[in-house]
Amino acid sequence: MSVNTASTTVVYDSSAKTPAALEEARQAWRYRDLIVFLVRRDITARYKRSVLGVAWTMLNPLGMMIILSIVFSQVFRVAMVNYPGFVLSGLIAWNFFAQASTAAINSLVWGGDLFTRIYVPRSVFAISAIGTGLINLVLSMVPLLVVMAVMGVPPHPTLLLAPLPMLFLALFTLGIGLLISTIGIYFIDVVEMYAILLMAWMYLTPIIYPLDILPETVRVWVRLNPMVHLVDSFRMLVFYGILPSPATWLVSGGLAVGTFLLGWFFFTGKADEFAYRT
Amino acid sequence: MNLPIVPEPETATLAAEVAVREPVVVLEDVTVRYRVPRERIRTFKEFAIRRLQGRLQFQDLLALDHVSLEVRKGEVFGLIGPNGAGKTTLLRLVARVMRPTSGRVWVKGRVAPLLAMGAGFHPELTGRENVFLNGALLGYTRRQIEEHFEWIVDFAEMWDFIDAPLRTYSSGMVARLGFAVATAIMPDILIVDEVLSVGDIAFQEKSAARIREFREAGATILLVSHSMRNVEKMCDRAAWLDHGRIMVMGDVVRVVNKYEEYMKVEQKL
C-alpha cells in the first residue's frame, strides 16, 4: 500500500481579509472539475431513469407548442406567420430560465446535509444547475429547427450568434438563482413564492404572444422586465434571422452581467449563514 | 433526577507541553454563537406577523465559548465530552464548513473530513462515476482521481462491481467505496468522528491500518469519540469539552481520568 501526498500546502485562515466574492470565485474555479461531474450526474441520472429521458427535454416544449398553437390560432384567431416556431423559440428560452433557476435554488436551499459535513464552494451547485440547463437548452434547439424546417424556414446564419444571448440568459439566471436562494436561507417559503412568481412572470414576458400586440402605453412598462430583452435577442437570431441592434445587445448584456454581479455579491456576502441556519 | 452540574474549567496552565513541532490547527479565542429563535420561524409569513406584533425573540446558543487550542503536526488529538459539548462544531470549524462568530481559526494543509464519506453518492450512477463525483466533492481534481482510481477500487475490493449502478451495492460496499475515496490521497489533517465502523470486521481492520499508515507518515489526526479506551489507545493529547468550553486539555491519560472522575461524581449525585 502506498501513501500518496498531495504536493501543495494550503493555508486556511478564517480571519483572512480576502473579499468573500473574490474568494468564492477563486474556490469555484478550483472546483471546476466538480461542476463538470455534477452536470454529468444530472444528465446521466435523467437519461438512465427512463428510456425517453433526454427526449422529454425536447418533447415537453413541443407539447406546449402544439397546445398553444391550437389555442391561439383556433380559439383566439390570432393570425401570425409561423406561430409554432415563434412560440417554441420563446418557450425553450423561458424554460431554460425557469428550470435552471429553480434547480439552482433547490440545490442550495435543500442541499443542507452536504454543506454541514464538508467544505465545497456553494456557488458550484448553482453554476452546475445552470450548466445542466444549458445542455438541455442546446438539446431543445433540435426540435425547434425541425419545426421551423417543417414550416419551410431553413436555419438562419444568425443562429451561429445564438451562444451569446444564451450566455446572457445563463448569467441572468445564475444571478436570480443566487438572489432567491440567499433570501431562502432565512425564509423557506420564498422558494415557494418564487414558483408562483415565475408563472406570472412568464405571462408578463412576450413568450406566447408578440410584444407588438400590446398597446404602446403597456409596452413601455413591459420593457422594464429584463427577460423581455433577453428572450428577444435570442429569438431574433434563432427565429427571425435578424441581428439585434447594438442597443439591444447592450441592454441585454448589461442586465445579464448586472444581475449576475448583484446575485454573486449578495450570495457570497451571506453564504456563511448557510451553515448557521441548517 | 439529578440536576446537571456545570463543571468548572481548569485554570492552571499546563507547562508540560513543549512546543517542538509546528502547529497545524490553531483556534484563537473562538466563539460560535447560534442565534436561535425561541420559536422556530422558518417562513416569511410567520416572520412578518411576529415582527408586526413585536414578538420576535431570539436566544443565544453558545456552541463554543472562547476556545483556544493548538494541534501540532503529526499529533493525534482527541476530543471528548458529552453530547452537545461543541465537539462537532469544533470539527466543522476546522473542516471549514462554518466560520466562527468571533475569534480565529487557522488551518495549515489539506483537511480530509471522514464525516463526509460517500458525500453526494448517487444511486443511479455507477461505482466508477460515483468515485469521480465524490472525489471532486472532496476537492480532488479529475487528474488526481484518475491517478488514484486503481488504488481506490483495489482498496475497496470492488473490481467486479465498479461499473454497476450504486443502487445494486450493499451498504457495506457503499461504505467501503466511500472510505477508499476519502483516504486515497493522504491529507495533512484527518478528521475522524466516532470510531470507524465501516463494513465488516476485516475491512474495519484494513481501514484502521490505513489511518495508522497516515499517522506514521506524519498526518495530523483529530478524533472525536465516546469510547475512552479508543481515545486513550490512539491519541497523544486530548481536550475535554463541556458546554462549549475546554475543561481540561493535555496528556490524554490525564484528561480521560479527569473526565471519568467527573462523570462518576455526577452519576452518584
HADDOCK unambig.tbl for C-alpha pairs under 7 A between the chains (distance, minus, plus):
assign (segid A and resid 3 and name CA) (segid B and resid 186 and name CA) 6.17 0.50 0.50
assign (segid A and resid 4 and name CA) (segid B and resid 185 and name CA) 5.18 0.50 0.50
assign (segid A and resid 4 and name CA) (segid B and resid 186 and name CA) 5.37 0.50 0.50
assign (segid A and resid 5 and name CA) (segid B and resid 185 and name CA) 6.07 0.50 0.50
assign (segid A and resid 5 and name CA) (segid B and resid 186 and name CA) 5.04 0.50 0.50
assign (segid A and resid 6 and name CA) (segid B and resid 185 and name CA) 6.74 0.50 0.50
assign (segid A and resid 6 and name CA) (segid B and resid 186 and name CA) 6.84 0.50 0.50
assign (segid A and resid 9 and name CA) (segid B and resid 109 and name CA) 4.99 0.50 0.50
assign (segid A and resid 9 and name CA) (segid B and resid 110 and name CA) 6.84 0.50 0.50
assign (segid A and resid 10 and name CA) (segid B and resid 108 and name CA) 6.03 0.50 0.50
assign (segid A and resid 10 and name CA) (segid B and resid 109 and name CA) 4.87 0.50 0.50
assign (segid A and resid 10 and name CA) (segid B and resid 110 and name CA) 6.26 0.50 0.50
assign (segid A and resid 11 and name CA) (segid B and resid 107 and name CA) 5.78 0.50 0.50
assign (segid A and resid 11 and name CA) (segid B and resid 108 and name CA) 4.36 0.50 0.50
assign (segid A and resid 11 and name CA) (segid B and resid 109 and name CA) 5.80 0.50 0.50
assign (segid A and resid 12 and name CA) (segid B and resid 106 and name CA) 5.68 0.50 0.50
assign (segid A and resid 12 and name CA) (segid B and resid 107 and name CA) 5.04 0.50 0.50
assign (segid A and resid 12 and name CA) (segid B and resid 108 and name CA) 6.22 0.50 0.50
assign (segid A and resid 13 and name CA) (segid B and resid 105 and name CA) 5.88 0.50 0.50
assign (segid A and resid 13 and name CA) (segid B and resid 106 and name CA) 4.47 0.50 0.50
assign (segid A and resid 13 and name CA) (segid B and resid 107 and name CA) 6.42 0.50 0.50
assign (segid A and resid 14 and name CA) (segid B and resid 99 and name CA) 6.38 0.50 0.50
assign (segid A and resid 14 and name CA) (segid B and resid 104 and name CA) 5.76 0.50 0.50
assign (segid A and resid 14 and name CA) (segid B and resid 105 and name CA) 5.14 0.50 0.50
assign (segid A and resid 14 and name CA) (segid B and resid 106 and name CA) 6.32 0.50 0.50
assign (segid A and resid 15 and name CA) (segid B and resid 104 and name CA) 5.77 0.50 0.50
assign (segid A and resid 31 and name CA) (segid B and resid 139 and name CA) 6.56 0.50 0.50
assign (segid A and resid 33 and name CA) (segid B and resid 136 and name CA) 6.55 0.50 0.50
assign (segid A and resid 33 and name CA) (segid B and resid 141 and name CA) 6.20 0.50 0.50
assign (segid A and resid 33 and name CA) (segid B and resid 142 and name CA) 6.14 0.50 0.50
assign (segid A and resid 34 and name CA) (segid B and resid 133 and name CA) 6.70 0.50 0.50
assign (segid A and resid 34 and name CA) (segid B and resid 136 and name CA) 4.88 0.50 0.50
assign (segid A and resid 34 and name CA) (segid B and resid 137 and name CA) 6.29 0.50 0.50
assign (segid A and resid 37 and name CA) (segid B and resid 133 and name CA) 5.58 0.50 0.50
assign (segid A and resid 38 and name CA) (segid B and resid 133 and name CA) 6.98 0.50 0.50
assign (segid A and resid 45 and name CA) (segid B and resid 124 and name CA) 5.85 0.50 0.50
assign (segid A and resid 45 and name CA) (segid B and resid 125 and name CA) 6.61 0.50 0.50
assign (segid A and resid 114 and name CA) (segid B and resid 119 and name CA) 6.57 0.50 0.50
assign (segid A and resid 115 and name CA) (segid B and resid 97 and name CA) 6.72 0.50 0.50
assign (segid A and resid 116 and name CA) (segid B and resid 97 and name CA) 5.97 0.50 0.50
assign (segid A and resid 117 and name CA) (segid B and resid 97 and name CA) 6.69 0.50 0.50
assign (segid A and resid 117 and name CA) (segid B and resid 115 and name CA) 5.95 0.50 0.50
assign (segid A and resid 117 and name CA) (segid B and resid 116 and name CA) 5.52 0.50 0.50
assign (segid A and resid 118 and name CA) (segid B and resid 95 and name CA) 6.60 0.50 0.50
assign (segid A and resid 118 and name CA) (segid B and resid 97 and name CA) 5.73 0.50 0.50
assign (segid A and resid 118 and name CA) (segid B and resid 113 and name CA) 6.80 0.50 0.50
assign (segid A and resid 118 and name CA) (segid B and resid 116 and name CA) 5.89 0.50 0.50
assign (segid A and resid 119 and name CA) (segid B and resid 95 and name CA) 6.51 0.50 0.50
assign (segid A and resid 119 and name CA) (segid B and resid 96 and name CA) 5.65 0.50 0.50
assign (segid A and resid 119 and name CA) (segid B and resid 97 and name CA) 4.84 0.50 0.50
assign (segid A and resid 120 and name CA) (segid B and resid 137 and name CA) 6.65 0.50 0.50
assign (segid A and resid 186 and name CA) (segid B and resid 42 and name CA) 6.90 0.50 0.50
assign (segid A and resid 187 and name CA) (segid B and resid 42 and name CA) 5.34 0.50 0.50
assign (segid A and resid 187 and name CA) (segid B and resid 43 and name CA) 4.55 0.50 0.50
assign (segid A and resid 187 and name CA) (segid B and resid 44 and name CA) 4.98 0.50 0.50
assign (segid A and resid 188 and name CA) (segid B and resid 42 and name CA) 5.90 0.50 0.50
assign (segid A and resid 188 and name CA) (segid B and resid 43 and name CA) 5.40 0.50 0.50
assign (segid A and resid 189 and name CA) (segid B and resid 43 and name CA) 5.21 0.50 0.50
assign (segid A and resid 189 and name CA) (segid B and resid 44 and name CA) 6.28 0.50 0.50
assign (segid A and resid 190 and name CA) (segid B and resid 44 and name CA) 6.92 0.50 0.50
assign (segid A and resid 272 and name CA) (segid B and resid 98 and name CA) 6.49 0.50 0.50
assign (segid A and resid 272 and name CA) (segid B and resid 99 and name CA) 6.65 0.50 0.50
assign (segid A and resid 275 and name CA) (segid B and resid 97 and name CA) 6.89 0.50 0.50
assign (segid A and resid 275 and name CA) (segid B and resid 98 and name CA) 5.61 0.50 0.50
assign (segid A and resid 276 and name CA) (segid B and resid 34 and name CA) 6.45 0.50 0.50
